[in-house]
Amino acid sequence: MLANWMNYGLYFTSGPLSWRFPLAFQLLFPILSIPIMFVLPESPRWLINHGRLEEGLETIAALWGKNLTIEHHEVKAEYYSIRAAIEEERAGQVPLMQVLTGRDKHKNLRRVILGAGTQFMQQFTGVNALGYYMPTILTVQLGFSAGTAKLLAACNATSYLGAALVCLIIIDKVGRRILMLYGSIGCCITYIIAAIAMKVGETRETYRMGSLTVAMFFVYYVIYGTSYAKVPWVYSSEINSIAWRTRGAAVAAATNWICGFCITQYTDIAVTNMRWGFYLLFAMIVLCYAPIVYFFYPETAKRTLEDINYMFDEYDTIFLGKHKELRQLSRPQAFIDAEFDRLSALRLVNNGKDYDEKLDTDHVEDIKSSKSKESVEHV
């Protein structure tokens, strides 16, 4: 948004300021980010995985908020559930070649592909094709003046920011799958209408069809902003196991940037040669995402990361058609029972040791009770 408004404002200037200021302004954000990095806590799973158990417990309590202490049963529940999952994962570590050939219990290769797939889908919605070339498209294809095109691009970026903020609010309430399905169908419809309007506008009703096309671009960005703008980044970080989370995130980010490069590299040529067909192409691509998401992407909202490990360990997750619990938004009862079993097993293994090494029976029963109530509330 800032870049588009800056582009519009500097359009009315001349001289070195018009290009030097945008380049220098970009330095502000990394400079502000550096001191923040020193006060950000490590994740609880990283701390526990590296033996810093007390710090991990304190971080969990801090993240829960509500003035909860490390003695609170919800804090302890998450702490011991994380520990149990980490210990199980350590016991089941396999060589890299087994992972790459899909022969490991945790199905890490499949999880990496799912995470990277969301990033592929994000870029091949065509968002950067429109984002980077919006002023050019508005002037060359739709006949707007350069100043008007830059103003429209800035207004569009502002509405996009608002939509992205809405996504942050609803992403856990609505779920990842629903947002991706809605985004696929919604983006497809806007592309089809824009393509038809652009085709009709080549011969008649040029101004009205151009205005309709611009309106569809605005609607597209609102739909994209509330779906594929944020969901892939969340999904790719959730879907991977603890051992493969860093590598999975790296593959997902690389997929995003490589696909983004490919899209932007050829957008100018494609727009020139395909004209309205360029948008029809993306309409067909994003429509294909709907069945892919529905049948192959399990829900990760309202699940713990340990739930996701259990899901890949125990279910045939290639095709979700026969597993309703992997598609539902509420946390499945099977996942709640599995967490109780992990906590019970950890209690039995560490029975009689110090506070950091045990889980009392009353606490286990509290977890069973609280998780069962949570399941009922979700349903």
Beta strands, then each sheet from edge to edge (+ up, - down):
end
